[in-house]
Amino acid sequence: MFSSELLAQTLIAGLMIGVLYALMALGITFIYSIVRMINWAMGEFYMLGSYIQYVAVAYLLGRELWWVAILISTAGTFIAGYLLEPILIKPMHARPMERRDDYATVVTIALLLMLRSLAVALGGPYQYRPETNLPIMWVGPLPMEGARVIASVSSMHAWRRAAT
């Protein structure tokens, strides 16, 4: 049976996750507009940041300092990219290359596979989510985790600022 409450919940949940996907797509577009190459491993860098945040909250900081873990995961992901760029991407720009797009595709897909396999090897096939001390928030008729609401609101703010 069709329920208007179920429809509202589905729309709200879809909008909240859609905002996060839109921010990720904006990041991919931003990188492409600067470097002129598609980084197929971009999603794995998001995953790497998530794993760093999980480890920081679960093992180092605790659930009260979840917001510090965001800064740590941002810095950790930046450092990983900073260390990998001279090894994988810089050779493509250092000298003229006949098939730069093919090189970029092969290298970033290999990086994608390596990071994904490393995540499964270290974390197993399970999904983990760090605990927070944020309360459950009601968004319309839908109870949502406070962390998901904060992530969606932050994404909307970042997306709006980047679009202007």
PyMOL CGO cylinders between C-alpha atoms (Angstrom):
from pymol import cmd
from pymol.cgo import CYLINDER

trace = [
    CYLINDER, 0.00, 0.00, 0.00, 1.20, 3.52, -0.82, 0.3, 1, 1, 1, 1, 1, 1,
    CYLINDER, 1.20, 3.52, -0.82, 1.76, 5.87, 2.09, 0.3, 1, 1, 1, 1, 1, 1,
    CYLINDER, 1.76, 5.87, 2.09, 2.36, 9.61, 1.87, 0.3, 1, 1, 1, 1, 1, 1,
    CYLINDER, 2.36, 9.61, 1.87, 4.61, 9.37, 4.94, 0.3, 1, 1, 1, 1, 1, 1,
    CYLINDER, 4.61, 9.37, 4.94, 6.75, 6.74, 3.19, 0.3, 1, 1, 1, 1, 1, 1,
    CYLINDER, 6.75, 6.74, 3.19, 6.96, 8.97, 0.12, 0.3, 1, 1, 1, 1, 1, 1,
    CYLINDER, 6.96, 8.97, 0.12, 8.05, 11.94, 2.28, 0.3, 1, 1, 1, 1, 1, 1,
    CYLINDER, 8.05, 11.94, 2.28, 10.66, 9.82, 4.07, 0.3, 1, 1, 1, 1, 1, 1,
    CYLINDER, 10.66, 9.82, 4.07, 12.02, 8.49, 0.78, 0.3, 1, 1, 1, 1, 1, 1,
    CYLINDER, 12.02, 8.49, 0.78, 12.24, 11.99, -0.71, 0.3, 1, 1, 1, 1, 1, 1,
    CYLINDER, 12.24, 11.99, -0.71, 13.96, 13.44, 2.35, 0.3, 1, 1, 1, 1, 1, 1,
    CYLINDER, 13.96, 13.44, 2.35, 16.47, 10.58, 2.58, 0.3, 1, 1, 1, 1, 1, 1,
    CYLINDER, 16.47, 10.58, 2.58, 17.13, 10.81, -1.17, 0.3, 1, 1, 1, 1, 1, 1,
    CYLINDER, 17.13, 10.81, -1.17, 17.68, 14.56, -1.01, 0.3, 1, 1, 1, 1, 1, 1,
    CYLINDER, 17.68, 14.56, -1.01, 20.07, 14.25, 1.92, 0.3, 1, 1, 1, 1, 1, 1,
    CYLINDER, 20.07, 14.25, 1.92, 22.23, 11.62, 0.23, 0.3, 1, 1, 1, 1, 1, 1,
    CYLINDER, 22.23, 11.62, 0.23, 21.90, 13.44, -3.10, 0.3, 1, 1, 1, 1, 1, 1,
    CYLINDER, 21.90, 13.44, -3.10, 23.44, 16.57, -1.60, 0.3, 1, 1, 1, 1, 1, 1,
    CYLINDER, 23.44, 16.57, -1.60, 26.47, 14.53, -0.52, 0.3, 1, 1, 1, 1, 1, 1,
    CYLINDER, 26.47, 14.53, -0.52, 26.79, 13.01, -4.00, 0.3, 1, 1, 1, 1, 1, 1,
    CYLINDER, 26.79, 13.01, -4.00, 26.47, 16.47, -5.57, 0.3, 1, 1, 1, 1, 1, 1,
    CYLINDER, 26.47, 16.47, -5.57, 29.34, 17.74, -3.42, 0.3, 1, 1, 1, 1, 1, 1,
    CYLINDER, 29.34, 17.74, -3.42, 31.49, 14.76, -4.46, 0.3, 1, 1, 1, 1, 1, 1,
    CYLINDER, 31.49, 14.76, -4.46, 30.63, 15.41, -8.11, 0.3, 1, 1, 1, 1, 1, 1,
    CYLINDER, 30.63, 15.41, -8.11, 31.58, 19.04, -7.65, 0.3, 1, 1, 1, 1, 1, 1,
    CYLINDER, 31.58, 19.04, -7.65, 34.97, 17.95, -6.32, 0.3, 1, 1, 1, 1, 1, 1,
    CYLINDER, 34.97, 17.95, -6.32, 35.52, 15.66, -9.29, 0.3, 1, 1, 1, 1, 1, 1,
    CYLINDER, 35.52, 15.66, -9.29, 34.55, 18.46, -11.68, 0.3, 1, 1, 1, 1, 1, 1,
    CYLINDER, 34.55, 18.46, -11.68, 36.84, 20.89, -9.87, 0.3, 1, 1, 1, 1, 1, 1,
    CYLINDER, 36.84, 20.89, -9.87, 39.81, 18.53, -10.16, 0.3, 1, 1, 1, 1, 1, 1,
    CYLINDER, 39.81, 18.53, -10.16, 39.07, 17.85, -13.84, 0.3, 1, 1, 1, 1, 1, 1,
    CYLINDER, 39.07, 17.85, -13.84, 38.84, 21.56, -14.64, 0.3, 1, 1, 1, 1, 1, 1,
    CYLINDER, 38.84, 21.56, -14.64, 42.33, 22.14, -13.19, 0.3, 1, 1, 1, 1, 1, 1,
    CYLINDER, 42.33, 22.14, -13.19, 44.27, 19.02, -14.21, 0.3, 1, 1, 1, 1, 1, 1,
    CYLINDER, 44.27, 19.02, -14.21, 42.28, 18.09, -17.35, 0.3, 1, 1, 1, 1, 1, 1,
    CYLINDER, 42.28, 18.09, -17.35, 42.24, 14.41, -16.49, 0.3, 1, 1, 1, 1, 1, 1,
    CYLINDER, 42.24, 14.41, -16.49, 39.74, 12.09, -14.89, 0.3, 1, 1, 1, 1, 1, 1,
    CYLINDER, 39.74, 12.09, -14.89, 40.85, 10.70, -11.57, 0.3, 1, 1, 1, 1, 1, 1,
    CYLINDER, 40.85, 10.70, -11.57, 39.10, 7.35, -11.41, 0.3, 1, 1, 1, 1, 1, 1,
    CYLINDER, 39.10, 7.35, -11.41, 40.33, 6.88, -7.84, 0.3, 1, 1, 1, 1, 1, 1,
    CYLINDER, 40.33, 6.88, -7.84, 38.57, 9.98, -6.49, 0.3, 1, 1, 1, 1, 1, 1,
    CYLINDER, 38.57, 9.98, -6.49, 35.90, 7.91, -4.74, 0.3, 1, 1, 1, 1, 1, 1,
    CYLINDER, 35.90, 7.91, -4.74, 38.58, 5.86, -3.05, 0.3, 1, 1, 1, 1, 1, 1,
    CYLINDER, 38.58, 5.86, -3.05, 40.11, 9.04, -1.66, 0.3, 1, 1, 1, 1, 1, 1,
    CYLINDER, 40.11, 9.04, -1.66, 36.70, 9.82, -0.13, 0.3, 1, 1, 1, 1, 1, 1,
    CYLINDER, 36.70, 9.82, -0.13, 36.75, 6.28, 1.27, 0.3, 1, 1, 1, 1, 1, 1,
    CYLINDER, 36.75, 6.28, 1.27, 40.26, 6.80, 2.63, 0.3, 1, 1, 1, 1, 1, 1,
    CYLINDER, 40.26, 6.80, 2.63, 39.11, 9.93, 4.43, 0.3, 1, 1, 1, 1, 1, 1,
    CYLINDER, 39.11, 9.93, 4.43, 36.19, 7.98, 5.88, 0.3, 1, 1, 1, 1, 1, 1,
    CYLINDER, 36.19, 7.98, 5.88, 38.47, 5.23, 7.17, 0.3, 1, 1, 1, 1, 1, 1,
    CYLINDER, 38.47, 5.23, 7.17, 40.81, 7.79, 8.72, 0.3, 1, 1, 1, 1, 1, 1,
    CYLINDER, 40.81, 7.79, 8.72, 37.86, 9.46, 10.42, 0.3, 1, 1, 1, 1, 1, 1,
    CYLINDER, 37.86, 9.46, 10.42, 36.55, 6.13, 11.70, 0.3, 1, 1, 1, 1, 1, 1,
    CYLINDER, 36.55, 6.13, 11.70, 39.92, 5.15, 13.16, 0.3, 1, 1, 1, 1, 1, 1,
    CYLINDER, 39.92, 5.15, 13.16, 40.34, 8.60, 14.74, 0.3, 1, 1, 1, 1, 1, 1,
    CYLINDER, 40.34, 8.60, 14.74, 36.92, 8.48, 16.42, 0.3, 1, 1, 1, 1, 1, 1,
    CYLINDER, 36.92, 8.48, 16.42, 36.86, 4.79, 17.36, 0.3, 1, 1, 1, 1, 1, 1,
    CYLINDER, 36.86, 4.79, 17.36, 40.43, 4.40, 18.61, 0.3, 1, 1, 1, 1, 1, 1,
    CYLINDER, 40.43, 4.40, 18.61, 41.97, 7.81, 19.31, 0.3, 1, 1, 1, 1, 1, 1,
    CYLINDER, 41.97, 7.81, 19.31, 39.53, 10.59, 20.15, 0.3, 1, 1, 1, 1, 1, 1,
    CYLINDER, 39.53, 10.59, 20.15, 36.21, 9.11, 21.21, 0.3, 1, 1, 1, 1, 1, 1,
    CYLINDER, 36.21, 9.11, 21.21, 32.73, 10.08, 20.14, 0.3, 1, 1, 1, 1, 1, 1,
    CYLINDER, 32.73, 10.08, 20.14, 32.75, 13.48, 21.86, 0.3, 1, 1, 1, 1, 1, 1,
    CYLINDER, 32.75, 13.48, 21.86, 35.53, 14.76, 19.58, 0.3, 1, 1, 1, 1, 1, 1,
    CYLINDER, 35.53, 14.76, 19.58, 34.04, 13.55, 16.27, 0.3, 1, 1, 1, 1, 1, 1,
    CYLINDER, 34.04, 13.55, 16.27, 34.51, 17.01, 14.78, 0.3, 1, 1, 1, 1, 1, 1,
    CYLINDER, 34.51, 17.01, 14.78, 38.29, 16.86, 15.35, 0.3, 1, 1, 1, 1, 1, 1,
    CYLINDER, 38.29, 16.86, 15.35, 38.33, 13.61, 13.38, 0.3, 1, 1, 1, 1, 1, 1,
    CYLINDER, 38.33, 13.61, 13.38, 36.97, 15.53, 10.38, 0.3, 1, 1, 1, 1, 1, 1,
    CYLINDER, 36.97, 15.53, 10.38, 40.06, 17.75, 10.46, 0.3, 1, 1, 1, 1, 1, 1,
    CYLINDER, 40.06, 17.75, 10.46, 42.36, 14.76, 10.92, 0.3, 1, 1, 1, 1, 1, 1,
    CYLINDER, 42.36, 14.76, 10.92, 40.76, 12.85, 8.04, 0.3, 1, 1, 1, 1, 1, 1,
    CYLINDER, 40.76, 12.85, 8.04, 40.99, 15.90, 5.79, 0.3, 1, 1, 1, 1, 1, 1,
    CYLINDER, 40.99, 15.90, 5.79, 44.68, 16.30, 6.61, 0.3, 1, 1, 1, 1, 1, 1,
    CYLINDER, 44.68, 16.30, 6.61, 45.34, 12.56, 6.24, 0.3, 1, 1, 1, 1, 1, 1,
    CYLINDER, 45.34, 12.56, 6.24, 43.66, 12.40, 2.84, 0.3, 1, 1, 1, 1, 1, 1,
    CYLINDER, 43.66, 12.40, 2.84, 45.58, 15.48, 1.72, 0.3, 1, 1, 1, 1, 1, 1,
    CYLINDER, 45.58, 15.48, 1.72, 48.87, 13.92, 2.82, 0.3, 1, 1, 1, 1, 1, 1,
    CYLINDER, 48.87, 13.92, 2.82, 48.07, 10.68, 0.95, 0.3, 1, 1, 1, 1, 1, 1,
    CYLINDER, 48.07, 10.68, 0.95, 47.34, 12.65, -2.23, 0.3, 1, 1, 1, 1, 1, 1,
    CYLINDER, 47.34, 12.65, -2.23, 50.42, 14.80, -1.69, 0.3, 1, 1, 1, 1, 1, 1,
    CYLINDER, 50.42, 14.80, -1.69, 52.62, 11.71, -1.41, 0.3, 1, 1, 1, 1, 1, 1,
    CYLINDER, 52.62, 11.71, -1.41, 51.06, 9.88, -4.38, 0.3, 1, 1, 1, 1, 1, 1,
    CYLINDER, 51.06, 9.88, -4.38, 50.98, 12.81, -6.81, 0.3, 1, 1, 1, 1, 1, 1,
    CYLINDER, 50.98, 12.81, -6.81, 54.74, 13.06, -7.50, 0.3, 1, 1, 1, 1, 1, 1,
    CYLINDER, 54.74, 13.06, -7.50, 54.93, 9.30, -8.04, 0.3, 1, 1, 1, 1, 1, 1,
    CYLINDER, 54.93, 9.30, -8.04, 51.85, 8.76, -10.22, 0.3, 1, 1, 1, 1, 1, 1,
    CYLINDER, 51.85, 8.76, -10.22, 50.66, 12.03, -11.73, 0.3, 1, 1, 1, 1, 1, 1,
    CYLINDER, 50.66, 12.03, -11.73, 53.71, 14.28, -12.05, 0.3, 1, 1, 1, 1, 1, 1,
    CYLINDER, 53.71, 14.28, -12.05, 55.52, 12.05, -14.59, 0.3, 1, 1, 1, 1, 1, 1,
    CYLINDER, 55.52, 12.05, -14.59, 52.61, 12.65, -16.93, 0.3, 1, 1, 1, 1, 1, 1,
    CYLINDER, 52.61, 12.65, -16.93, 53.21, 16.42, -16.88, 0.3, 1, 1, 1, 1, 1, 1,
    CYLINDER, 53.21, 16.42, -16.88, 57.02, 16.38, -16.57, 0.3, 1, 1, 1, 1, 1, 1,
    CYLINDER, 57.02, 16.38, -16.57, 57.65, 15.44, -20.16, 0.3, 1, 1, 1, 1, 1, 1,
    CYLINDER, 57.65, 15.44, -20.16, 55.53, 15.46, -23.30, 0.3, 1, 1, 1, 1, 1, 1,
    CYLINDER, 55.53, 15.46, -23.30, 53.51, 12.29, -23.45, 0.3, 1, 1, 1, 1, 1, 1,
    CYLINDER, 53.51, 12.29, -23.45, 51.80, 10.94, -26.54, 0.3, 1, 1, 1, 1, 1, 1,
    CYLINDER, 51.80, 10.94, -26.54, 48.81, 9.32, -24.84, 0.3, 1, 1, 1, 1, 1, 1,
    CYLINDER, 48.81, 9.32, -24.84, 48.38, 11.29, -21.63, 0.3, 1, 1, 1, 1, 1, 1,
    CYLINDER, 48.38, 11.29, -21.63, 44.70, 10.38, -21.22, 0.3, 1, 1, 1, 1, 1, 1,
    CYLINDER, 44.70, 10.38, -21.22, 45.45, 6.66, -21.52, 0.3, 1, 1, 1, 1, 1, 1,
    CYLINDER, 45.45, 6.66, -21.52, 48.25, 6.96, -18.95, 0.3, 1, 1, 1, 1, 1, 1,
    CYLINDER, 48.25, 6.96, -18.95, 45.98, 8.85, -16.55, 0.3, 1, 1, 1, 1, 1, 1,
    CYLINDER, 45.98, 8.85, -16.55, 43.21, 6.28, -16.96, 0.3, 1, 1, 1, 1, 1, 1,
    CYLINDER, 43.21, 6.28, -16.96, 45.48, 3.29, -16.36, 0.3, 1, 1, 1, 1, 1, 1,
    CYLINDER, 45.48, 3.29, -16.36, 47.27, 4.85, -13.39, 0.3, 1, 1, 1, 1, 1, 1,
    CYLINDER, 47.27, 4.85, -13.39, 44.17, 6.08, -11.60, 0.3, 1, 1, 1, 1, 1, 1,
    CYLINDER, 44.17, 6.08, -11.60, 42.25, 2.84, -12.19, 0.3, 1, 1, 1, 1, 1, 1,
    CYLINDER, 42.25, 2.84, -12.19, 45.23, 0.92, -10.80, 0.3, 1, 1, 1, 1, 1, 1,
    CYLINDER, 45.23, 0.92, -10.80, 45.22, 3.25, -7.79, 0.3, 1, 1, 1, 1, 1, 1,
    CYLINDER, 45.22, 3.25, -7.79, 41.47, 2.70, -7.41, 0.3, 1, 1, 1, 1, 1, 1,
    CYLINDER, 41.47, 2.70, -7.41, 41.94, -1.06, -7.35, 0.3, 1, 1, 1, 1, 1, 1,
    CYLINDER, 41.94, -1.06, -7.35, 44.88, -0.86, -4.96, 0.3, 1, 1, 1, 1, 1, 1,
    CYLINDER, 44.88, -0.86, -4.96, 43.08, 1.40, -2.46, 0.3, 1, 1, 1, 1, 1, 1,
    CYLINDER, 43.08, 1.40, -2.46, 39.88, -0.65, -2.62, 0.3, 1, 1, 1, 1, 1, 1,
    CYLINDER, 39.88, -0.65, -2.62, 41.76, -3.91, -2.10, 0.3, 1, 1, 1, 1, 1, 1,
    CYLINDER, 41.76, -3.91, -2.10, 43.74, -2.38, 0.74, 0.3, 1, 1, 1, 1, 1, 1,
    CYLINDER, 43.74, -2.38, 0.74, 40.52, -1.25, 2.43, 0.3, 1, 1, 1, 1, 1, 1,
    CYLINDER, 40.52, -1.25, 2.43, 39.00, -4.72, 2.17, 0.3, 1, 1, 1, 1, 1, 1,
    CYLINDER, 39.00, -4.72, 2.17, 42.23, -6.33, 3.40, 0.3, 1, 1, 1, 1, 1, 1,
    CYLINDER, 42.23, -6.33, 3.40, 42.47, -4.03, 6.43, 0.3, 1, 1, 1, 1, 1, 1,
    CYLINDER, 42.47, -4.03, 6.43, 38.82, -3.44, 7.27, 0.3, 1, 1, 1, 1, 1, 1,
    CYLINDER, 38.82, -3.44, 7.27, 37.15, -6.53, 5.93, 0.3, 1, 1, 1, 1, 1, 1,
    CYLINDER, 37.15, -6.53, 5.93, 33.97, -6.55, 3.87, 0.3, 1, 1, 1, 1, 1, 1,
    CYLINDER, 33.97, -6.55, 3.87, 31.96, -4.80, 6.59, 0.3, 1, 1, 1, 1, 1, 1,
    CYLINDER, 31.96, -4.80, 6.59, 30.85, -1.18, 6.78, 0.3, 1, 1, 1, 1, 1, 1,
    CYLINDER, 30.85, -1.18, 6.78, 31.84, 0.77, 9.85, 0.3, 1, 1, 1, 1, 1, 1,
    CYLINDER, 31.84, 0.77, 9.85, 30.47, 4.04, 11.15, 0.3, 1, 1, 1, 1, 1, 1,
    CYLINDER, 30.47, 4.04, 11.15, 31.99, 6.02, 13.98, 0.3, 1, 1, 1, 1, 1, 1,
    CYLINDER, 31.99, 6.02, 13.98, 29.85, 6.85, 16.99, 0.3, 1, 1, 1, 1, 1, 1,
    CYLINDER, 29.85, 6.85, 16.99, 28.98, 10.48, 17.69, 0.3, 1, 1, 1, 1, 1, 1,
    CYLINDER, 28.98, 10.48, 17.69, 27.32, 12.23, 20.58, 0.3, 1, 1, 1, 1, 1, 1,
    CYLINDER, 27.32, 12.23, 20.58, 24.91, 14.01, 18.23, 0.3, 1, 1, 1, 1, 1, 1,
    CYLINDER, 24.91, 14.01, 18.23, 21.25, 13.32, 18.95, 0.3, 1, 1, 1, 1, 1, 1,
    CYLINDER, 21.25, 13.32, 18.95, 18.70, 11.88, 16.55, 0.3, 1, 1, 1, 1, 1, 1,
    CYLINDER, 18.70, 11.88, 16.55, 17.12, 14.76, 14.64, 0.3, 1, 1, 1, 1, 1, 1,
    CYLINDER, 17.12, 14.76, 14.64, 13.71, 14.86, 13.04, 0.3, 1, 1, 1, 1, 1, 1,
    CYLINDER, 13.71, 14.86, 13.04, 13.69, 16.03, 9.43, 0.3, 1, 1, 1, 1, 1, 1,
    CYLINDER, 13.69, 16.03, 9.43, 10.02, 16.21, 8.59, 0.3, 1, 1, 1, 1, 1, 1,
    CYLINDER, 10.02, 16.21, 8.59, 8.56, 12.80, 9.45, 0.3, 1, 1, 1, 1, 1, 1,
    CYLINDER, 8.56, 12.80, 9.45, 11.96, 11.08, 9.32, 0.3, 1, 1, 1, 1, 1, 1,
    CYLINDER, 11.96, 11.08, 9.32, 14.25, 10.49, 12.30, 0.3, 1, 1, 1, 1, 1, 1,
    CYLINDER, 14.25, 10.49, 12.30, 17.84, 10.89, 11.08, 0.3, 1, 1, 1, 1, 1, 1,
    CYLINDER, 17.84, 10.89, 11.08, 21.23, 10.47, 12.71, 0.3, 1, 1, 1, 1, 1, 1,
    CYLINDER, 21.23, 10.47, 12.71, 22.61, 13.80, 13.78, 0.3, 1, 1, 1, 1, 1, 1,
    CYLINDER, 22.61, 13.80, 13.78, 25.85, 13.12, 11.89, 0.3, 1, 1, 1, 1, 1, 1,
    CYLINDER, 25.85, 13.12, 11.89, 23.96, 12.60, 8.62, 0.3, 1, 1, 1, 1, 1, 1,
    CYLINDER, 23.96, 12.60, 8.62, 22.01, 15.84, 9.10, 0.3, 1, 1, 1, 1, 1, 1,
    CYLINDER, 22.01, 15.84, 9.10, 25.22, 17.76, 9.87, 0.3, 1, 1, 1, 1, 1, 1,
    CYLINDER, 25.22, 17.76, 9.87, 26.93, 16.24, 6.82, 0.3, 1, 1, 1, 1, 1, 1,
    CYLINDER, 26.93, 16.24, 6.82, 24.02, 17.17, 4.56, 0.3, 1, 1, 1, 1, 1, 1,
    CYLINDER, 24.02, 17.17, 4.56, 23.76, 20.73, 5.88, 0.3, 1, 1, 1, 1, 1, 1,
    CYLINDER, 23.76, 20.73, 5.88, 27.54, 21.19, 5.60, 0.3, 1, 1, 1, 1, 1, 1,
    CYLINDER, 27.54, 21.19, 5.60, 27.46, 19.80, 2.07, 0.3, 1, 1, 1, 1, 1, 1,
    CYLINDER, 27.46, 19.80, 2.07, 24.68, 22.15, 1.05, 0.3, 1, 1, 1, 1, 1, 1,
    CYLINDER, 24.68, 22.15, 1.05, 26.65, 25.07, 2.47, 0.3, 1, 1, 1, 1, 1, 1,
    CYLINDER, 26.65, 25.07, 2.47, 29.89, 24.01, 0.72, 0.3, 1, 1, 1, 1, 1, 1,
    CYLINDER, 29.89, 24.01, 0.72, 28.05, 23.33, -2.53, 0.3, 1, 1, 1, 1, 1, 1,
    CYLINDER, 28.05, 23.33, -2.53, 26.37, 26.74, -2.42, 0.3, 1, 1, 1, 1, 1, 1,
    CYLINDER, 26.37, 26.74, -2.42, 29.67, 28.51, -1.73, 0.3, 1, 1, 1, 1, 1, 1,
    CYLINDER, 29.67, 28.51, -1.73, 31.47, 26.62, -4.50, 0.3, 1, 1, 1, 1, 1, 1,
    CYLINDER, 31.47, 26.62, -4.50, 28.73, 27.33, -7.01, 0.3, 1, 1, 1, 1, 1, 1,
    CYLINDER, 28.73, 27.33, -7.01, 29.04, 31.10, -6.54, 0.3, 1, 1, 1, 1, 1, 1,
]
cmd.load_cgo(trace, "trace")
